């Protein structure tokens, strides 16, 4: 009998991330404005009323759902997410619940066992079938989970099949939206912090579904190419964060070359 083919984990690096960026830059005709240094204002503005920092498009009260983009092969993205959780912790008295695309919602009982102390890290990785079902480096996600265990009120898996069929991305969007809404129902006073690939964060995808459900949403993208080339300056440092219309910001912790080198390194390991 012929062994079944193993599906290669999908990354938005080759196609979907540029399309997501284009939807912001062209279709939505966003107006880019230079934001203040990240540590000084951006996080404070996310946690406060829009009047605190009117240059950020956070409308009304502080967001109940914070969407953060992940480029799965780029370690800097997972480390930014871990850092963000640490900065959010205790910022406004609200608890945070982390939602991860990297974990199927069907694996929630495994996450719960680990959260309760019944599983160590190696057992968690094995029981999640992380190498098979996700396929990216475990270490940065392990570090993120360790921070979440210290800083969050829970960790939830968000994703569903079919993970490797790009024609069914919207099916997964709807499932993720339902999971985020379930987080909000289960933890009504907490903020849902959602870490997913940026193809899910295009305006007509997860942000729209959650806003239509009545949630206040803010989106933080990472390292979007089309934005990077508009704001990059000389001197060898990454661009400062930028804020966009409609409750979206973008931070930079890698160049486009570093992003795609990370994806090539990932492919080379297969």
Secondary structure, DSSP 8 states (H G I E B T S, - for coil): -----------TTTTHHHHHHHIIIIIS----EE---IIIIIHHHHHS-GGG-TTS---SS--SEEEEEE-TT-HHHHHHHHHHHHHHTTSSS--EEEEEEEEEGGGHHHHHHHHTTSS-HHHHHHHHTHHHHT-S-HHHHHHHHHHHHHH-SEEEEEE-S-TT-GGGHHHHHHHHHHHHHHHHHHTTTSEEEEEEEGGGGSTTTHHHHHHHTT--EEEEEE--HHHHHHH--SSSS----EEETTTEEEE-SS-HHHHHHHHHHHHHT-
